């Protein structure tokens, strides 16, 4: 369907904006619709010819109206951990009622087998989507390399990176890599229906590798210090992170230690037609800001 209209939810988020940027190159702005909670935050997208519609994950009627005339939907998972499942159900139900021909969902790497507690809402969403009778594709995203950028200032200040991932290999990729894959899949459309893509970076690293790469990029010594999960969580709370965020980061590290963030299928690089962005490139970009 060469003239299919594509809707992206959560389009003013970090991933969503990158998806729209890639989609604009692939299909042109006139085929893109963005569904956002606050249309004012998408004024820049409207200015380049993207249609902006108001849609809150918590408002079923608003979602149904936003999906009118839409052929394909990219459901970018909600950022509200703990409230995701009912929100995702609302989106899926609205897509069914609107007669959407394909829905792509950004899930979690090997969600059904992942040791990360974060998997629960993703697994439940996948099950609901599969039962909905709507053609779908699962984009099981691994970790974003940028997830660690917040640790850069303290690591450089103290010469140490703390974590609980042990020797776990983390097949992270840049957020833009995942965004490009999502854009390509939703642009190509129904040929991807029924597919489950395990998406991860080409060059896995341990947190000790991350510390060494930061040291090289910044020209300052940085060493990795592994902690028990509970101790790492306590440290994160002590430095001011909210408890839910500390829980998320500590449990992710513990999951990484069990292999939960590793994948060597290279599916992501095949989808985007190039190698995924290197750790060094992400760190260099972060340090340049």
N, C-alpha and C positions, 0 to 999 in steps of 0.2 A: 504493500500500500504506500505508494510514493508520496502521497499527500496527507498521510496520517498525521493527526494532531496529537502532540505529546504533552502530557502534563507532568510536572515535577513538583512533589510536595517538599516542604521544608527548604524552599529554594533560596532563602536568605541566610541559611546556615553556612558553615565553612565548606562542607562537602557540596551542598546544593548549588552554591554559586559557581563552583568549579565545574559541576555537571552542566549547568546552563551555558557556561563559557565554551565547553567542548561541543555541546549540542548545537550551538549557534554556528560553529564551523561546519558541522556535519550536515545540518538540515536547513539552516537559516532561521532567523528570529521569528518569522511569520508563522511557523509551525509549532512554536513553543508557547505553552501556557504555564504559569507558575501559580501554585496555590500556597498562600502565605497567611499567617495569622494577622500580620499588620502590613497592609498594602503600602503604607507610607515608607516602609523599609525597603521596598522593591522599586522605588521611584527610578533608580538608575537602570533597572531592567526594562521598565516601561519605556524609558527614553531611547532604548536601542531597538524597540519594536516588539518586545516580548509582551504577551497579554498577561495581565496580573489579575488574579481573582482571590477574593477573601475566602479563606477556609481554615477553620480551627479543627484540629483532630478531635476535640471534645464536642463538636457541634455537628451531628449527623445531617441535619437538614441543610446546613451550609455546605457540607461536603458534596451532597447530592447535586445541589445547584451548581457547584464549581466544576463538577465532572460532566456537565452537559456538553455533548458534541465532541467528547474526548475519545480518542481511539486507544491510546496507550498511557499507562500511568507508571511513573517511577515513585514508589513509596520509600522515601528515605526514613529509616526508623527514627522514632521520636527520641528526643534527648532526655525525656522525663522518666528516668529509670524507676520502676515500680508502678508507673501508670501507663506503660507502653501498650500492654495487651488490649485493654478496652479501646484505646485510641486507634490502634492498628485495625481492630475489628470494625470500627466505624468507617475507616477508609476502604477496607475491603468490601464491606456491605454497600457502600456508596458506589464503588466501581461496578459491582454486580448489577445494581439497579440502573446504572447509566449505560450498561451494555458495553463496557470497556472490553477490548479484544485481547489485551495483554497487560498484566501487572507485574512489574519487576520489584523485588523487595531486597533491601540491603540488610542481610542477616549477619551471622557471626561464623567465622571460620570453623568448619567441621562442627557446626552447632549441635548436632545430635549426639556427638561423642565428646564434646569439649569438657574439660575439667573446670572451666570458669563458671562461677555462679551466675555470671552475666548471661549465660546461655538460656536461662529458663524462659524469659519473655520472647526470645527469638524462636525457640523451639515451639512454643505455644502458638506464636503467630504463623509459623510455617504450617503447622497442623491445621489451623483455621483456614488458611489460604488454600491448602490442598483440598479441604472439604467444601470449599465455596463453589466449586464448579467453574471457576474462572481460569482461563489460560494464564500461566504464571511462569516466571523464571526467578530462581533464587541466586542472589549475588552474595555469597558468604564471604564477607570482607574480613581479612586478617587485621592486624594492628596497624595503626597509622604510625609511621616513623616520627611524625610531629608530636605524638603523645608524650614523648620524652623531652621535648624542647623546654618545658617548664622547669626542668631540673638543671638547665645549663647555668644560670647565674650562681646558684648555690654550689654546684660542682666546681665551677671556676674559682669561687671565693674560698672554698674550703679544701680544694684539691682532692675532693672525694665525692663519689656517687654512691648513695646507699640504695639498697634494694633487697628483694627476697627471691630473685629468680634463679639463683644458683648458676649452674652451667646451662640452663635452658636456652635453646636457640630460638630466636625470635625472627620470624620471616616477615618483617614489617616492610611496608612500601609507603611511598609518599601519598598523601591524600589525593593529590592530582592524578596519580596513577589509577586509583580506584574510581575517581570521578570520570576519567576518560573511558574506562571499561563500562561503567554504567551507561554513559552516553552512547557508546557504540552499540551496546545490546538493545537499548530501548529504541534507538534510531533504526536498527536493522529489523527489529520487530518480531513477528510471529515465528520466524525460523528458530528462535531461541526458546519457544514455549516448551515447558516441561524439563528444561535443563537446570541442573544445579552446578554452579560454578564455585569451586574452592579457590579463593583469590588471596594471594600472598606475594611477598617480594622474592626476587631471584637470589638475593645474597643475605642469608640469615646471619644474625649476630647475637652474641651474648651481651649481657650488660657490661662485662669486662671489656669486650670489643668496643662497645659504645663509648666507654670512658676513654679508651685509647684513641679512638677516632676523634673525640672532642679535644683531647690533649694535642693531637697533631694539628687539628684545624685552628685551635686557639693559640698554640705555642706555649701552653702552660701545662704543668703536670696535673693529671687527674687519675685517681685509682678507684677501682670498684671495691666496695666493702659489702659483703653479703650479710644479711640479718635474718633471723627467724621471722616468719610472717607477722606474728603478733607484735614483735619489737619494731618492725618496720612500720606497721600501722600506727603504733604509739608515737613514733618519731614524726610521722606525717601530721598527726593531730597536734603534736607539740609545736610544730612550726606554723600552725595556723590553718591547716586544711580542714574543711568541714568533715565530720565523721563519715558521711556517706561517700565522699570522694576518697577519703583515706581507705575505707573498706574496699572500694572499687580498685584502687591502685594496688593495694596489698594483695588482694585476691587474684588480680591479674598476674602479678609477679609469681605468686604461688602456682597458678595455672601454667605459666610459662616454664617453670621448673619441671613440670610434668609433661612438657611437650605440647601444651595447648595452643601455643602461638607459632608452631612450626608447620610448614608445608613445603614440599619440594616438587610440586606438580608443574610449576611454571605456567599455570593456566592464565594468570593475570597478564604476563608479558605476551603470551600468544594472542590474547584478546585485543591488546592495544598495539600489537605489531612492533614492539620495541622492548629493550630491557627496562625493568623497573628502575626508578630513580635510586641512586646509591645513597648509603648512609652519609658519606662524606659530603655529598651535594646538599642534602637536607641540612646538615649541621653548618656548612658554609653559608647557606642562605639565611639561616637563623642568626648566625653571628653578625651578618651584614646589616641586620635590621637595627 
